[in-house]
Amino acid sequence: MASQARVSKKAAVTALIAVMGVSLTSIPAAADGRTARQPAVAAAGTRDVAAPGIPSLPGGLSALSWMVADAETGSVLAARNPHRKLAPASTLKTLFAVTVLPKFSAGAVRQVSSADLAGIGSGSSVVGIQLGRRYTVADLWRGVFLRSGNDAVHVLAAMNGGWQATAREMQQTAHTLGARDTTVKSPDGYDAPGQVSSAYDLTVFARAGLANDEFARYCGTTRATFPGAAGPTRIENTNRLLVGSHGLSRYPGIIGVKNGYTTKAGNTLIAAARRNGRTLLVTVLNPQSNAANAVYKEAASLLDWGFGTAGSSQPVGTLHAVRAAYRGGPVRPVAARITGPEAAAGAPSRPALALGAGGAGAAVLALGALFARWRRPRHGGGRGRAG
């Protein structure tokens, strides 16, 4: 009973975060994909690098889409094509974790069945889950975050009611958080027809995840032990900025979040770092440079740029955050809305989840529905392509 109470409390926190979210108004990208400028110059999307006192954006940025945001204030400091729909690879595991992590206590145990491991995609990254073995939920999440283990995602999805049910729930979570660029087909991020996300949405997911202490701890863990065939084995995080590997140094102040790679997506990365009281999030999708470690180097240069704007930057938009509380405990700011210069000009925004007189009842109903669904026992195995 105590374990169920802990799980319900975690679910309540995440549900409350989700229903308090307000959906987004997009920052338009330049029509030709080039860096856009502040409203006095052109359509918004990327800051006007010629503005007095503002450090110039780093050169050599080749990513198809990227974003720099302040996790605490919600300010979007710069972005290129933030709503361009691209394959996300394993960065989509952030949405999986936001959706599923609050439901099961870390000490809960799962004995893996053949159904749990069915449908793992060819070439998937795996942590080495073994049929018939018992794993704690904490083991499984370390497999997800450190080794990007699609086998661990499959087992957790099976605990959550199955592969397709988890994909549908992730889609609903994305929608509730205001992330309208995302279509979920494979919960682990494995390439699947129609599966897309965006730099904006992935930033939203990471920011919402970091509001959960367990998410923050897992995504910031560099090394851990994992149950292996011959006893505990050491596993290392595949995020090279976090670990400092493959010719890179650990980024100063790095705290997570998630990297990914597939043939279709190329290299993808969400990185969070904290310096001098500021926490920045950078999302970089599919660099076109052939340089080694391009996704990490471009993310590091954008983090450097963002920290260098302290006291001088004017945001190009906002992730309009709300604060909520659960039984007196503060919930840190999470996702929600970009308001760009086009909003100031009176352009119509996308529909939002209203929290005024007309929206309070809807929020309460949504919270009730989430409570009812999340408190039901989860059983069964999920099938589907994953990787």
Residue pairs with C-beta under 8 A, 6 or more apart in sequence:
3 105
3 107
3 108
6 105
7 102
7 103
7 104
7 105
8 371
8 374
8 375
9 326
9 327
10 101
10 102
10 103
10 212
11 102
11 103
11 370
11 371
11 374
11 375
12 326
12 371
13 102
13 212
13 326
13 329
13 331
14 98
14 102
14 212
15 367
15 370
15 371
15 374
16 324
16 326
16 331
16 367
17 208
17 211
17 324
17 331
17 334
18 173
18 176
18 177
18 208
18 366
18 370
19 176
19 353
19 363
19 366
19 367
19 370
20 322
20 324
20 334
20 355
20 363
21 176
21 177
21 178
21 208
21 322
21 334
21 335
21 336
21 353
22 178
22 320
22 322
22 336
22 337
22 352
22 353
22 355
23 177
23 178
23 180
23 336
23 337
23 350
23 351
23 352
23 353
24 178
24 179
24 180
24 200
24 204
24 336
24 337
24 338
24 349
24 350
25 337
25 338
25 339
25 340
25 342
25 343
25 347
25 349
25 350
26 82
26 83
26 200
26 338
26 340
26 350
27 44
27 45
27 76
27 79
27 82
27 83
27 200
27 316
27 317
27 338
27 340
27 342
28 36
28 43
28 44
28 45
28 340
28 342
29 36
29 43
29 45
29 80
29 81
29 82
29 83
29 84
30 36
30 42
30 43
30 45
33 64
33 81
35 45
35 46
35 49
35 57
35 80
36 42
36 43
36 44
36 45
36 46
36 80
37 43
37 44
37 45
37 46
37 47
37 48
38 44
38 47
38 48
38 51
38 314
38 316
38 341
39 341
39 342
39 344
39 345
40 48
41 48
43 341
43 342
44 316
44 317
44 340
44 341
44 342
45 79
45 80
45 81
45 82
45 316
46 57
46 78
46 79
46 80
46 316
47 54
47 57
47 77
47 78
47 313
47 314
47 316
48 54
49 56
49 57
51 314
53 312
54 309
54 312
54 313
54 314
55 305
55 308
55 309
55 312
57 78
57 302
57 305
58 298
58 301
58 302
58 304
58 305
60 289
60 298
60 301
61 80
61 298
61 301
61 302
62 287
62 288
62 289
62 294
62 298
63 80
63 284
63 285
63 286
63 287
63 288
63 295
63 298
64 81
64 84
64 86
64 285
64 286
64 287
64 288
65 80
65 81
65 82
65 84
65 86
65 198
65 199
65 283
65 284
65 285
65 286
66 79
66 80
66 81
66 82
66 199
66 282
66 283
66 284
66 285
66 298
66 302
67 76
67 78
67 79
67 80
67 82
67 199
67 200
67 203
67 281
67 282
67 283
68 76
68 77
68 78
68 79
68 280
68 281
68 282
68 302
68 303
68 305
68 306
69 75
69 76
69 77
69 203
69 207
69 280
69 281
69 282
69 319
70 77
70 278
70 279
70 280
70 281
70 306
70 315
71 207
71 210
71 272
71 279
71 280
71 281
71 333
72 278
72 279
72 333
73 318
73 321
74 318
74 319
74 320
74 321
74 333
74 336
75 313
75 315
75 317
75 318
75 319
76 82
76 315
76 316
76 317
76 318
76 319
76 338
77 280
77 306
77 309
77 313
77 315
77 316
78 302
78 305
78 306
78 316
79 199
79 200
79 316
79 317
81 199
82 198
82 199
82 200
82 338
83 181
83 198
83 199
83 200
84 198
84 199
84 285
85 181
85 183
85 196
85 197
85 198
86 196
86 197
86 198
86 265
86 285
86 286
87 191
87 195
87 196
87 197
87 262
87 264
87 265
87 286
88 182
88 189
88 195
88 196
88 197
88 202
88 260
88 265
88 268
88 285
89 189
89 191
89 260
89 261
89 262
89 265
89 266
89 267
89 268
90 125
90 148
90 188
90 189
90 258
90 259
90 260
90 261
90 262
90 268
91 189
91 197
91 202
91 258
91 259
91 260
91 268
91 269
91 270
91 283
92 182
92 184
92 187
92 188
92 189
92 195
92 197
92 202
92 260
93 144
93 145
93 148
93 153
93 188
93 189
93 258
93 260
94 202
94 205
94 206
94 209
94 219
94 257
94 258
94 270
95 170
95 173
95 174
95 179
95 182
95 184
95 197
95 205
96 144
96 153
96 156
96 157
96 166
96 170
96 187
96 188
96 189
97 141
97 144
97 145
97 209
97 215
97 218
98 173
98 177
98 205
98 208
98 209
98 212
98 215
99 166
99 169
99 170
99 173
100 156
100 157
100 160
100 166
100 169
101 141
101 209
101 212
101 214
101 215
101 218
102 212
102 374
103 160
103 374
103 378
104 137
104 156
104 159
104 378
105 137
106 136
106 137
106 138
106 141
106 214
107 136
107 137
107 138
108 136
108 137
109 134
109 135
109 136
109 137
110 116
110 134
110 135
110 136
110 137
110 140
110 155
110 158
110 159
111 132
111 133
111 134
112 129
112 130
112 131
112 132
112 133
112 134
112 135
112 155
113 131
113 132
113 158
113 381
114 131
114 381
115 158
115 380
115 381
115 382
115 383
116 129
116 154
116 155
116 158
116 381
116 382
117 129
117 131
117 151
117 154
117 155
118 154
118 381
118 382
118 383
119 154
119 163
119 382
119 383
119 384
119 385
119 386
120 126
120 150
120 151
120 154
120 386
120 387
121 150
121 186
121 188
121 190
121 191
121 385
121 386
121 387
122 387
123 387
124 150
124 151
124 188
124 190
124 386
124 387
125 147
125 148
125 149
125 150
125 238
125 387
126 147
126 149
126 150
126 151
126 152
127 142
127 143
127 144
127 146
127 147
127 149
127 151
127 152
127 226
127 235
128 143
128 149
128 151
128 226
128 228
128 229
128 233
129 135
129 140
129 143
129 149
129 151
129 152
129 154
129 155
130 229
133 227
135 155
135 227
137 156
137 159
139 226
139 227
140 152
140 155
140 156
141 152
141 156
141 214
141 218
142 218
142 221
142 224
142 226
142 235
143 149
143 151
143 152
143 226
143 235
144 152
144 153
144 156
144 218
145 218
145 219
145 221
145 237
145 258
146 218
146 221
146 223
146 224
146 235
146 236
146 237
146 238
147 226
147 235
147 237
147 238
148 238
148 258
148 259
148 260
150 188
150 190
150 386
150 387
153 187
153 188
153 386
154 163
154 188
154 382
154 386
157 163
157 166
157 187
157 382
158 380
158 381
158 382
159 378
159 379
160 166
160 169
160 378
160 382
161 169
161 378
161 379
161 380
161 382
162 380
162 381
162 382
162 383
163 187
163 382
163 383
163 384
163 386
164 382
164 383
164 384
165 382
166 187
166 382
167 184
167 185
167 186
167 187
167 384
168 184
170 184
170 187
171 182
171 183
171 184
174 180
174 182
174 184
174 201
174 205
176 353
176 366
177 204
177 205
177 208
177 334
177 335
177 336
178 204
178 335
178 336
178 337
178 352
178 353
179 197
179 198
179 200
179 201
179 204
179 205
179 335
180 201
180 350
181 196
181 197
181 198
181 200
181 201
182 196
182 197
182 198
182 201
183 194
183 195
183 196
183 197
184 195
185 192
185 193
185 194
185 195
186 192
186 195
186 384
186 385
186 386
186 387
187 386
188 386
188 387
189 195
189 260
189 262
189 265
189 387
190 262
190 385
190 386
190 387
191 262
191 263
191 264
191 265
191 387
192 385
198 285
199 283
199 284
199 285
200 338
202 268
202 270
202 283
202 285
203 270
203 281
203 283
203 319
204 319
204 335
204 336
205 270
205 335
206 256
206 257
206 258
206 270
206 272
206 281
206 283
207 281
207 319
207 333
207 334
207 335
208 334
208 335
209 215
209 216
209 219
209 257
210 216
210 219
210 255
210 256
210 257
210 272
210 279
210 332
211 331
211 332
211 333
211 334
216 255
216 256
219 255
219 256
219 257
219 258
219 272
220 242
220 254
220 255
220 256
221 237
222 236
222 237
222 242
222 243
223 234
223 235
223 236
223 237
223 243
224 234
224 235
225 232
225 233
225 234
225 235
226 232
226 233
226 234
226 235
227 233
236 243
236 245
237 243
238 259
239 256
239 257
239 258
239 259
239 269
239 271
240 246
240 248
240 259
240 293
240 296
241 248
241 250
241 251
241 254
241 269
241 271
241 296
241 299
241 300
242 250
242 251
242 254
242 256
243 250
244 250
244 251
246 292
246 293
247 292
247 293
248 293
248 296
248 297
251 271
251 273
251 300
251 303
252 273
252 275
253 273
253 274
253 275
254 271
254 272
254 273
255 272
255 273
255 274
255 279
256 271
256 272
257 270
257 271
257 272
257 281
258 269
258 270
259 267
259 268
259 269
259 270
259 295
259 296
260 267
260 268
260 269
261 267
261 268
262 387
265 285
265 286
266 285
266 286
266 287
266 295
267 286
267 287
267 294
267 295
268 284
268 285
268 286
268 295
269 282
269 283
269 284
269 295
269 296
269 299
270 281
270 282
270 283
271 281
271 282
271 283
271 284
271 299
271 300
271 303
272 279
272 280
272 281
272 282
273 279
273 280
273 282
273 303
273 307
274 280
275 307
276 307
276 310
278 307
278 310
280 303
280 306
280 307
282 299
282 302
282 303
282 306
284 295
284 298
284 299
284 302
287 294
287 295
287 298
289 298
291 297
306 313
316 340
316 341
317 338
317 339
317 340
317 341
318 337
318 338
318 339
319 335
319 336
319 337
319 338
320 336
320 337
320 338
320 339
321 333
321 334
321 335
321 336
322 333
322 334
322 336
322 355
323 330
323 331
323 332
323 333
324 331
325 331
337 352
339 349
343 349
353 359
353 362
353 363
354 362
355 363
